[in-house]
Structure formats: structure tokens, C-alpha cells
Amino acid sequence: MLNLPNALASLRILLAPLMFWIILNPELFTDNGFHITWNYYTASLLFVLASATDFFDGYIAREWNQMTTLGAILDPLADKMLTLAAFIGLMMIGEASAWTIYIIIVRELFITGIRTVAVSEGISVKASWAGKVKTVAQMIAIGFLLMHWPFGAELLWIAVALTVYSGLEYLWGFKTAIVKDNN
């Protein structure tokens, strides 16, 4: 069912490859007489706009009672597409460590798989506070890295630690839900 929250998640999916392309093509700006920072600003603006849709789609879905099975799958998928587009683009231009990106990708794919299985089984594995803090930490790290600000690499390692911790928390929640469902 297409509703406003699902449309916002779909918009996030469309903005992710555009941002990725801009990260990888700074000559779009420099060849046209603009300073390289315009590349940073544009990629960052797209990331912020797409990230805002993440907040609003969840808020609207809860407040307007528009939560759907499609939304439960589409929202985390859109989140992953956005953050992975940023992280992979940053890695490709040498702004992010390949190890940090590898750890984040493995965790994100694993947890997305678990959440998809949970939804298909009718099991609710809600986003935890650690997962929300992880998302904020990743977004801040991406912002610092996109803007080429100091401490971006350090913030990325903090995001990695929170990513691993929240992944373990999701795994524990899924295991607990499965045991409870089987009893």
C-alpha cells in the first residue's frame, strides 16, 4: 500500500544513488568553475534531506496509524541504501576506512535479513534505543566525512562500535522473540 510514509521511504531510495553519484563525481562542480566544497555541500544537503525523510516517515506512520507490512520492510531497506551509498562513496574517494565500512555493511545486511524474517513471521523486532543512537552516530559521522571536517574518522569508529553493539542487541531481541513465540 502506497501511503505518505512509504512514499517518503521511496524518496529516500531515489536520493541515495543521486548522492552517491555526486560524491563520486566532484568534477561536475570543479569542471564548471565551482570550488570542490560545492560537491561536499550538495552531497551533504541530499543526505540531510534524505535523512529527514527517515524521521518523518516513522513519525507519520505512528501518529497517523499508517504502519504497513510494506513500510516495515521498505523503511529499513531505504535507511540501508542511504547510509551504504554514503559510506561506500566515502570509502571509494578515500575518506572512510574500508574496515569500518565492511563491518557496518555486514551488520546492516545481517540485521536487515533478521528483521525481514521477523516481519514475515509476524514477529515484531522494534528498533531499540541502541539502534537509534547507532543511526544518529552513523549520520553524524557521514556528515563530518562528507564535509571533510576534522574527527570524521574517529566519529566513524564510534559509529562502528555502536553499530556492532546494536546489532548484538537486535540479535538478542530476535532470539528472545523466537523463544517466546515457540513457547
N, C-alpha and C positions, 0 to 999 in steps of 0.2 A: 504494500500500500504506500503510495507516494503522499506524504504529508510534509509540513514545513520542516520538522526535524530531519526527516530523511532527505529532503531537498538540500538542506544545509550540509549534511554529511556528503551528499553527492557533489556539492560545490567544492568541498574540501578535496575530494578525489580529483576534480578537474584542476584545481590550483596547484596541486603537488607537482605534476610534471612541468607546468609552466615555471614554477620556482626553480626546479631542478635545472631546466634549460637555461634560465638566466644565470644561475650560479656557474654553470659550465661555459658560458659564452660572454665573458666580460668585454670582448671586442665589439659587441653590439653597441656598447657605450663609448669605449675608447676610440674606435674607428670613426665615430661620429662627432668627435671633439669633446666628449664629456670626460670628466675625471673618473677614474676607476671606482671611486666611492659611490657613484650613482648606481653601479652594479650592486654594491653592498646594500644601499638604501632600498632599491627596488626588490631585491630578493627578500630582504627583511620585512618590507611592507607586505608583500604577498604572504609571508609566513605568519605575520601578526594577524592579517585578515583571516587567513585560513584557520588559525588557532582560535580566533574569536568565534568562528562557527562551531567549534567543538564545545565551547561553553554554552552557547545559545541553543544548540540542538538538544543537548541534555536537559537544560533548564526548561525549554518549551515542551519537550516530551513529558517531563514530570508534571509541570504546572498545568498543562492543557490536557493531560491524560491521553497523550498520543504515542505511548510506547507501543512498538510493534516488534514482532519477531525479526522482520527485515531490519529495523533500526538497531536491534540488539546485535546483529551481525555487521551491518553497514558502518555503524559508528566506530567501533574499534578498528575495523579494516581501514576506514578513512584516516583515523589517527595514525595508524602504522604507515600508511602510504605517505602521509605528510612528513612525519618525522624521519622516515627512512630516506625519502627524497632529499631532505636537508642533510642528513648525516652522510649519505653516500656521496652527494655532491661535494660536501665539505672535505670528505676523505679524498676524493678524486683531485681536488685542487690543492691538496697538501695541508689543509687547515685542521684536520682531525686524524687522530691515530687510527690505523687500521684495526688494531686490537680492540680499542674501545667500541668501534663500530661493529666489529664481529660479535662481541659479547652482547651488545644491545640487539642486534639482528636476531641472534639465536634465541635470546629470551623472548623477544616480541613474537617471533614465529611460533615458538613453543606455547606461549600463553594464549595467543590468538587461536591456535588449534584447540587448546583445552577449553577456552570459552565457547568456541563453535560447537564442540562436542556437548558441552554442558547445556547450551541453548537447545540443541537438537534432542536432548534427553529430558528437557523440561526442568533442568536444574539451574537455579539462579546462583551464579558466582559474581556477586556485585563487586564493583570497584572499591578497593579498600582505601583508607587514608594513605597508606604507603604508596599505593598505585597512583593516587592523585598527586602526592608530593613528588614522586618519580617523574610524572608528566611535567609538572612545573619546573623541576630541576633540568629535565631534558630541554624544555622550551627556552629556559634562561641560557643554558649552555649553547644552544643553537643560535640564539640571538647574539651572544657575545662572539661566537665564531663567525657568523655571517657578517658582523660589523668589523671583524678583525680587531676587537678590543683586547686589552690585556686580561690575563687569567682565564681565557676561554678554555684552554686545555685542562687547567685544574678543575674548572667547573664541570667539564665533561667527565672527568674521573669521578667526581662526586655523584654525578648523574648515573654513571655506571654502577657505583656501589648501591645506590637506591634502586636501580633497575634490577639488580640481582636479588636484593632483599625483597622487593615487592613481588618478584617472580616466585620466590620461595613461599611467600605468604599466599599467593594465588594457588600454588600447588597444594599447600596445606588445606586451604579452604575447599578446593575441589575434592581432595581426598576425604575430608570430613563430610561433605555433602553426599558423596557416593556411599560412604559407610552408613550415613543416616538414612539415605534413600533405600538401601538394601535391608535395613532392619525393620 
